[in-house]
Amino acid sequence: MTRENLEQQLGKIKEEFLAHPKGKSTVREITLLMDQVLDSAYLKAQKTVRSTANESALLATGGFARRELHPYSDIDIIILFENPFPSYD
């Protein structure tokens, strides 16, 4: 997803909220959108790294994990790797 597309989608969510103020619905839509952004970024990163020797997982924490992203919320994530990365001194 491009930044332009993200901004368009956020604009649509904002317009919908201003026309029909429903907090829970708005929070859900923002969370689903950020889910798509992170899924896209994570898949691109996996393709770039292309390492089957070190599996990884993307975990959400905070409001994102609770599925409660409000406008201007930060997005808290943890990326776990099966094996430690080698040290480069």
Summary of the structure (lengths in Angstrom):
residues: 89
radius of gyration: 16.3
end to end distance: 35.5
largest distance: 56.2
contacts: 184
relative contact order: 0.14
helix: 54%
strand: 11%
